[in-house]
């Protein structure tokens, strides 16, 4: 049983904005005021690759996943991780589509 209705879930990116600057969070998430500038546009272009869920890599015993969707029904949060490294461990959990 979920503690939260899915429409009430908080976005992880919003939590990050709130922790960084409450005013910025309010402008973005309440007032819906966001203006691109040179720095945000450049950052978006540089950052674009990390959201490609089809651009995964495997280096030795490490799987590098991008654009990984995550959710916690317990905490009522959802979001997308930029880059996640999955390290092979004998006590770890199975990863769909990979052996070991």
N, C-alpha and C positions, 0 to 999 in steps of 0.2 A: 504494500500500500504506500503510495507516494504521500509525503507530507505536504507537498505543494502541487497546485494545479500547474500544468506545463506553461500556460500563458503568463504565469507569475514568476517564472524562472528568471534569475538575474544573469546577464551576460558577463562572462569573465572579463571581457574587455572593459565593460562598464565599471567593474570592481577595481580594475587597474587604474582607470581614469580617476575614480573617487579617491583611491589611496594616494595618487600623485597630486591631485589638486581638486578639491571639492567644487571650486568655481568652474573649472574646466569641465568637470563631470556634468554640472548643472547646465552649462551652455550647450553641451553636446547632446545629453540624454533627455533633458527636460525642455529646454527652449529650442532644440533642434537647430542651433546656430553653429555652423562650421564653415570656415572659409579656407580654401586651399591657398597656399602661397608657394613660393619657390622651394622652400625647405620641405614642406609636407609633400609636394609633388615629387621631388627627388627621392624622399624617403619611401614613398609609395612605389616608385619604380624599382628601387633597390630591394625593397621588401617583397615585391610581387612573387618572386620565385618560391618563397617559403610557404605559400598557400596552394601550391600545385600538388594535389593529392596523388597524382600519377608520377611524380618525380621522386621515387623512393630509391634508396641505395642500400647496398650491403657491402660492408668492408670487414673482412674476416668474420668475427663473431658479433658484429654490431650492425643492426638494421637502423637506417636513418629514414624516418617517416616524416612527411610534410603534410600540413593541412589536416591534421588528425582531429576529428570531431570528438568532443568529450562531453559527458553529462553526469551529474550527480543528482539522482532523485531525492536522496537523503538531505542534501544541502540546498536543493532547488537552484542549481546553477548549470549553465551550459556555455559552450564556446568552442573555439578551434585553437589548437596548439600550432604554433609556427613550425618548429622542428623538434622532433622527439627522437632520442637515441634509445634503442632497445638493446641491452647487453645480454648475451647468452649467460645463463646461470643454471646450474643443475637443480636448484630449488625454485626456479622461476615458473612462469605460467606459459602454456602453449600460445603461440602467435599464429593466427589463421594464415595458411599458405606457406608456412615455414616449418622445417624440421629442426629438431634439437632445441 
